[in-house]
Amino acid sequence: MKMNGDKMHLLINFSTLKAGGGQNVAMNFLYAIDKIQLNDINIFYFVAQNSQPHKFLETKGMKNYFVVASNPIKRILFEIIESEKMLKQWDIDIIYSYFGYGFFPKEYKQVVGSADSNLYFPEIDFWKDYKGLSRIKKYLVDQYRIFGIKQAISVVFENSALEERGTKIYKLKNTVTIKPSINMSFNDEKFIFPNSIRKDIFKGLFLCGWHMNKNVLKIPEIAFYLKKAGVDFQFILTAPIYKTNDIYIQFMKLVEKYEVQKMCFVVGQVNKEELKSLYEQVDFVFLLSKLESFSNNIIESWYFQKPLIVSNEEWAYSICKKAAYYVNRDNAKEIALKIEQLLKNQEKIDRIISTGLKELKNYPSIEERINIEMEYLYNVYKNY
């Protein structure tokens, strides 16, 4: 039993973060935590084997971490069978699983971050494009995630719309929305467009991969209606050029069908060092997702002062408010018409940009977000 005044021992569980945006969040945390004064908290980590957080802590010679197998089955078995040994050794008071739930012994308080937006919109068949075993796997993973948020002592959201739905649908009692931090330290490495992309006409950016949720298959049809209206416009899609990918094949067939080869370009994945250059060379940013918890596209469009064209969905209004131009993601003809109208209305473009810059001020720096998280976790530890 700890004496009054002893420090809280916090386990940050990064073991589910092996790649992608979640791993970037973990690295931002690790880079920034040394700059923060934590008088009442000692931090320990679980990290996935060979992940960036693992390599970072190993390189620094840290002793306050434990490496967990990256295989999800092995990880879960570790949580159920072996984790208690480490938790007792470190005298852990509370666990913060950044994304996802860990099957740790029930006597340990666990706070979880939840960014799976589809869990909070059950009326939407989010996996409708998946069939057979793939769809069953998605269903089972979602059931595991729902079980996790119900078991957690508290759930942390990035989007207030998801928090509100979580309290209604799953009767979650202890929740909080902590806005994602912004990391706007960009390098100046030049991004080079293919020669077929003209410099003298408007460009719209889809900064995403081959995900049906992003609505990328609507791009050729939107381009067709713009072409029909005599609007010079080019779409830039940063998805990888995987010629065996089913969605890539469908996309290229649609480009051919609508005869918009000079308007639609797949340029491949873009390095973070080239993002600044990429944004500077486009005029609009598109985010036509059916569901999102959050997206860096939003704050990056605000930061680089590019008008954001986004789906008129509940999640989008919750985040963007008046700092975006809303369209019906399912109606290519209407989207093309709205783009045409926006191109003729510089006043509206300026208003969207200026409102975006104001919204950006509401987002914390990495250090500020960590301080908010630590304060919240300490409050949970003391009061629940």
Secondary structure per residue as TSV (DSSP state, phi and psi in degrees):
chain	resnum	aa	ss	phi	psi
A	1	M	-	360.0	135.2
A	2	K	-	-82.9	146.6
A	3	M	-	-81.6	154.2
A	4	N	T	-56.8	137.7
A	5	G	T	94.0	-14.9
A	6	D	-	-67.7	154.0
A	7	K	-	-71.4	149.1
A	8	M	E	-75.4	133.1
A	9	H	E	-99.5	113.3
A	10	L	E	-109.7	129.0
A	11	L	E	-100.7	119.8
A	12	I	E	-92.3	115.7
A	13	N	E	-95.2	98.7
A	14	F	E	-99.3	12.0
A	15	S	T	-68.1	-18.3
A	16	T	T	-87.0	-7.1
A	17	L	-	-98.0	102.1
A	18	K	-	-114.5	-19.0
A	19	A	S	-164.2	170.0
A	20	G	H	73.2	-157.1
A	21	G	H	-63.6	-35.2
A	22	G	H	-61.8	-39.6
A	23	Q	H	-66.4	-34.8
A	24	N	H	-64.1	-39.5
A	25	V	H	-61.2	-43.6
A	26	A	H	-61.9	-43.0
A	27	M	H	-67.0	-39.0
A	28	N	H	-59.1	-40.9
A	29	F	H	-61.8	-48.4
A	30	L	H	-66.8	-37.1
A	31	Y	H	-65.7	-35.5
A	32	A	H	-90.8	-23.6
A	33	I	H	-62.8	-30.1
A	34	D	T	-66.7	-20.6
A	35	K	T	-87.7	-2.8
A	36	I	S	-108.9	137.1
A	37	Q	-	-85.1	112.1
A	38	L	-	-114.9	89.8
A	39	N	S	-75.5	-29.1
A	40	D	S	-111.4	7.8
A	41	I	E	-135.4	132.2
A	42	N	E	-107.4	132.3
A	43	I	E	-110.6	137.9
A	44	F	E	-128.4	161.4
A	45	Y	E	-134.5	143.3
A	46	F	E	-106.6	130.0
A	47	V	E	-131.7	151.2
A	48	A	E	-75.4	140.5
A	49	Q	T	-58.1	131.8
A	50	N	T	66.0	12.1
A	51	S	S	-77.1	167.0
A	52	Q	H	-59.4	-44.4
A	53	P	H	-58.3	-40.1
A	54	H	H	-59.0	-51.0
A	55	K	H	-64.7	-36.7
A	56	F	H	-64.5	-50.2
A	57	L	H	-66.5	-35.4
A	58	E	H	-65.5	-43.8
A	59	T	H	-63.6	-36.6
A	60	K	T	-77.7	-7.3
A	61	G	T	72.8	25.8
A	62	M	-	-72.1	151.2
A	63	K	-	-111.8	-7.2
A	64	N	S	-94.8	40.1
A	65	Y	E	-144.4	160.7
A	66	F	E	-135.3	137.6
A	67	V	E	-92.5	127.1
A	68	V	E	-110.9	144.3
A	69	A	-	-56.4	140.5
A	70	S	S	-77.3	-21.2
A	71	N	S	-64.9	125.9
A	72	P	H	-62.3	-35.3
A	73	I	H	-66.7	-45.7
A	74	K	H	-63.7	-37.4
A	75	R	H	-63.6	-45.5
A	76	I	H	-64.2	-40.3
A	77	L	H	-62.4	-39.1
A	78	F	I	-61.8	-45.6
A	79	E	I	-59.9	-42.9
A	80	I	I	-74.6	-42.3
A	81	I	I	-98.2	-42.3
A	82	E	I	-110.5	-20.1
A	83	S	H	-62.6	-30.4
A	84	E	H	-58.1	-33.3
A	85	K	H	-59.5	-47.0
A	86	M	H	-70.4	-38.9
A	87	L	H	-62.5	-39.3
A	88	K	H	-70.9	-40.8
A	89	Q	H	-60.2	-39.6
A	90	W	T	-89.2	-4.4
A	91	D	T	57.2	48.7
A	92	I	-	-69.3	135.2
A	93	D	-	-98.2	-35.2
A	94	I	E	-152.9	145.9
A	95	I	E	-115.7	133.8
A	96	Y	E	-116.5	102.4
A	97	S	E	-88.1	110.1
A	98	Y	S	-56.4	-50.4
A	99	F	S	-137.7	122.0
A	100	G	S	98.1	170.8
A	101	Y	-	-115.7	141.1
A	102	G	-	-106.3	140.9
A	103	F	-	-85.0	61.2
A	104	F	-	-86.5	162.0
A	105	P	-	-52.4	140.3
A	106	K	T	-64.0	-22.0
A	107	E	T	-71.2	-9.8
A	108	Y	S	-94.9	123.5
A	109	K	E	-64.3	131.2
A	110	Q	E	-127.1	124.4
A	111	V	E	-103.1	136.0
A	112	V	E	-124.3	146.0
A	113	G	E	-91.5	137.4
A	114	S	-	-126.6	121.0
A	115	A	-	-128.9	17.5
A	116	D	-	-92.4	89.2
A	117	S	G	-60.8	-30.4
A	118	N	G	-64.6	-24.3
A	119	L	G	-63.3	-26.5
A	120	Y	G	-101.3	2.6
A	121	F	-	-129.3	64.4
A	122	P	T	-63.2	-17.8
A	123	E	T	-71.7	-13.2
A	124	I	S	-99.6	126.9
A	125	D	-	-80.5	82.0
A	126	F	T	-65.6	-29.7
A	127	W	T	-103.4	27.6
A	128	K	T	-63.0	-22.3
A	129	D	T	-86.2	-1.5
A	130	Y	-	-101.0	142.2
A	131	K	-	-126.2	159.8
A	132	G	H	56.9	-132.7
A	133	L	H	-62.3	-37.0
A	134	S	H	-60.8	-41.7
A	135	R	H	-68.2	-39.8
A	136	I	H	-61.3	-42.2
A	137	K	H	-61.0	-44.5
A	138	K	H	-61.7	-40.9
A	139	Y	H	-62.6	-45.6
A	140	L	H	-65.2	-40.6
A	141	V	H	-62.8	-41.6
A	142	D	H	-63.3	-39.1
A	143	Q	H	-64.3	-38.9
A	144	Y	H	-62.2	-42.3
A	145	R	H	-67.9	-39.2
A	146	I	H	-64.5	-43.5
A	147	F	H	-56.5	-41.6
A	148	G	H	-64.3	-46.0
A	149	I	H	-68.9	-27.9
A	150	K	H	-73.7	-31.8
A	151	Q	H	-81.2	-27.2
A	152	A	S	-65.1	150.2
A	153	I	S	-73.9	-24.8
A	154	S	E	-157.6	152.6
A	155	V	E	-123.6	131.9
A	156	V	E	-104.5	126.5
A	157	F	E	-112.3	161.5
A	158	E	S	-102.8	-9.8
A	159	N	-	-136.5	123.5
A	160	S	H	-65.8	-27.0
A	161	A	H	-65.0	-38.6
A	162	L	H	-69.6	-38.9
A	163	E	H	-61.2	-44.9
A	164	E	H	-62.0	-42.6
A	165	R	H	-69.0	-36.9
A	166	G	H	-60.6	-40.0
A	167	T	H	-70.0	-32.2
A	168	K	H	-80.6	-47.8
A	169	I	H	-76.6	-44.8
A	170	Y	S	-108.1	4.5
A	171	K	-	57.1	36.6
A	172	L	-	-67.2	131.6
A	173	K	-	-95.2	-40.6
A	174	N	S	-111.9	107.5
A	175	T	E	-138.7	161.4
A	176	V	E	-155.0	146.5
A	177	T	E	-104.5	120.9
A	178	I	-	-118.7	114.8
A	179	K	-	-62.9	144.7
A	180	P	-	-64.5	151.2
A	181	S	-	-81.7	159.6
A	182	I	-	-112.2	131.3
A	183	N	-	-121.5	95.8
A	184	M	-	-104.7	36.6
A	185	S	-	-93.9	95.3
A	186	F	-	-107.4	144.7
A	187	N	-	-83.8	169.7
A	188	D	-	-106.2	26.8
A	189	E	-	-68.3	131.6
A	190	K	-	-74.4	132.8
A	191	F	-	-97.7	124.6
A	192	I	-	-101.5	118.5
A	193	F	-	-76.0	152.1
A	194	P	-	-59.2	154.3
A	195	N	T	-61.1	-25.3
A	196	S	T	-72.4	-11.8
A	197	I	S	-90.3	118.4
A	198	R	-	-79.9	147.8
A	199	K	S	-87.5	-15.7
A	200	D	S	-99.0	9.0
A	201	I	S	-130.2	165.2
A	202	F	E	-67.5	145.3
A	203	K	E	-130.1	139.1
A	204	G	E	-116.5	134.4
A	205	L	E	-104.8	126.5
A	206	F	E	-107.6	99.6
A	207	L	-	-93.1	84.6
A	208	C	-	-164.8	172.6
A	209	G	-	-99.4	-162.4
A	210	W	S	-84.6	71.6
A	211	H	-	-116.5	126.3
A	212	M	G	-60.0	-31.3
A	213	N	G	-59.0	-28.8
A	214	K	G	-80.0	-7.4
A	215	N	T	66.3	31.0
A	216	V	G	-66.0	-24.4
A	217	L	G	-72.5	-8.9
A	218	K	G	-82.0	-16.5
A	219	I	H	-57.5	-49.8
A	220	P	H	-59.4	-37.5
A	221	E	H	-69.1	-39.8
A	222	I	H	-60.6	-44.7
A	223	A	H	-59.6	-39.6
A	224	F	H	-58.9	-47.1
A	225	Y	H	-68.9	-34.0
A	226	L	H	-66.0	-42.1
A	227	K	H	-61.7	-43.1
A	228	K	H	-60.9	-34.1
A	229	A	T	-84.9	-0.8
A	230	G	T	77.7	24.2
A	231	V	-	-96.0	121.1
A	232	D	-	-77.5	116.4
A	233	F	E	-156.2	144.5
A	234	Q	E	-130.9	137.7
A	235	F	E	-102.0	132.0
A	236	I	E	-110.9	119.2
A	237	L	E	-116.1	126.1
A	238	T	-	-94.6	19.7
A	239	A	-	-68.5	151.6
A	240	P	-	-65.2	148.4
A	241	I	-	-86.8	79.2
A	242	Y	-	-103.9	100.5
A	243	K	T	-72.0	-10.6
A	244	T	T	-98.4	-3.5
A	245	N	-	-73.0	132.1
A	246	D	H	-59.6	-41.8
A	247	I	H	-71.4	-37.6
A	248	Y	H	-59.0	-45.0
A	249	I	H	-62.1	-44.6
A	250	Q	H	-61.2	-42.4
A	251	F	H	-60.4	-49.1
A	252	M	H	-66.0	-33.2
A	253	K	H	-65.4	-39.0
A	254	L	H	-68.8	-38.5
A	255	V	H	-58.1	-43.2
A	256	E	H	-69.4	-42.6
A	257	K	H	-58.1	-45.7
A	258	Y	T	-88.2	-1.2
A	259	E	T	54.8	52.2
A	260	V	-	-122.0	37.5
A	261	Q	T	-60.8	-27.9
A	262	K	T	-89.6	4.1
A	263	M	T	-119.3	-16.6
A	264	C	E	-123.4	124.8
A	265	F	E	-134.1	127.0
A	266	V	E	-98.4	113.6
A	267	V	-	-103.4	-1.0
A	268	G	-	85.4	172.4
A	269	Q	-	-66.1	146.4
A	270	V	-	-111.6	130.5
A	271	N	-	-67.5	148.6
A	272	K	G	-57.1	-33.9
A	273	E	G	-64.7	-19.5
A	274	E	G	-101.2	-2.1
A	275	L	H	-61.7	-44.1
A	276	K	H	-57.4	-47.6
A	277	S	H	-62.3	-41.1
A	278	L	H	-61.5	-49.6
A	279	Y	H	-60.7	-37.6
A	280	E	H	-66.5	-19.2
A	281	Q	T	-99.3	2.2
A	282	V	-	-116.0	168.0
A	283	D	S	-111.7	-27.5
A	284	F	E	-137.9	153.3
A	285	V	E	-119.3	130.7
A	286	F	E	-108.5	137.9
A	287	L	E	-141.3	90.4
A	288	L	-	-103.1	36.1
A	289	S	-	-69.9	149.0
A	290	K	S	-75.5	-38.7
A	291	L	-	-142.1	142.5
A	292	E	-	-150.0	145.5
A	293	S	S	-79.5	-47.6
A	294	F	-	-163.4	167.1
A	295	S	-	-149.9	133.8
A	296	N	H	-62.7	-23.3
A	297	N	H	-53.1	-34.5
A	298	I	H	-67.3	-57.5
A	299	I	H	-71.2	-27.2
A	300	E	H	-69.9	-38.2
A	301	S	H	-64.0	-38.8
A	302	W	H	-65.6	-46.3
A	303	Y	H	-61.7	-42.7
A	304	F	T	-89.5	6.8
A	305	Q	T	57.1	50.9
A	306	K	-	-116.9	128.1
A	307	P	-	-60.2	134.9
A	308	L	E	-97.5	125.8
A	309	I	E	-107.3	118.0
A	310	V	E	-134.6	158.0
A	311	S	E	-63.0	140.7
A	312	N	-	-84.4	69.3
A	313	E	-	-116.9	159.2
A	314	E	H	-56.2	-45.7
A	315	W	H	-60.0	-36.9
A	316	A	H	-70.3	-43.1
A	317	Y	H	-62.0	-37.3
A	318	S	H	-59.9	-38.6
A	319	I	H	-89.1	-49.5
A	320	C	H	-87.4	-27.0
A	321	K	T	52.1	-118.9
A	322	K	T	-96.8	10.2
A	323	A	S	-96.8	35.4
A	324	A	S	-158.4	166.3
A	325	Y	E	-112.7	116.5
A	326	Y	E	-94.3	137.7
A	327	V	E	-136.6	158.3
A	328	N	-	-78.9	107.5
A	329	R	T	-61.9	-19.5
A	330	D	T	-93.4	-3.5
A	331	N	-	-119.3	94.2
A	332	A	H	-61.9	-38.6
A	333	K	H	-63.6	-42.6
A	334	E	H	-66.7	-40.6
A	335	I	H	-60.3	-45.2
A	336	A	H	-60.9	-42.4
A	337	L	H	-63.2	-41.7
A	338	K	H	-67.7	-36.1
A	339	I	H	-62.6	-45.0
A	340	E	H	-59.6	-42.8
A	341	Q	H	-66.1	-39.7
A	342	L	H	-66.3	-38.2
A	343	L	H	-61.2	-24.9
A	344	K	T	-94.4	1.5
A	345	N	-	-126.7	79.9
A	346	Q	H	-63.5	-30.9
A	347	E	H	-61.7	-43.1
A	348	K	H	-66.6	-40.9
A	349	I	H	-59.0	-46.4
A	350	D	H	-62.8	-37.5
A	351	R	H	-67.8	-41.8
A	352	I	H	-61.3	-44.0
A	353	I	H	-64.7	-46.4
A	354	S	H	-66.7	-36.7
A	355	T	H	-67.7	-37.1
A	356	G	H	-61.6	-41.1
A	357	L	H	-64.3	-34.7
A	358	K	H	-69.3	-43.2
A	359	E	H	-61.8	-36.2
A	360	L	H	-58.7	-31.0
A	361	K	T	-67.9	-16.7
A	362	N	T	-83.7	-2.9
A	363	Y	S	-101.5	137.1
A	364	P	-	-77.8	156.9
A	365	S	-	-70.9	171.8
A	366	I	H	-59.8	-45.0
A	367	E	H	-63.5	-40.6
A	368	E	H	-64.7	-41.2
A	369	R	H	-64.2	-43.1
A	370	I	H	-60.9	-41.9
A	371	N	H	-61.4	-41.2
A	372	I	H	-62.8	-44.2
A	373	E	H	-61.8	-47.0
A	374	M	H	-63.5	-40.7
A	375	E	H	-63.5	-41.7
A	376	Y	H	-66.5	-44.8
A	377	L	H	-62.8	-39.1
A	378	Y	H	-65.5	-37.3
A	379	N	H	-65.4	-41.5
A	380	V	H	-62.6	-45.1
A	381	Y	H	-58.4	-40.5
A	382	K	H	-79.7	-27.5
A	383	N	H	-115.1	-7.9
A	384	Y	-	-125.2	360.0
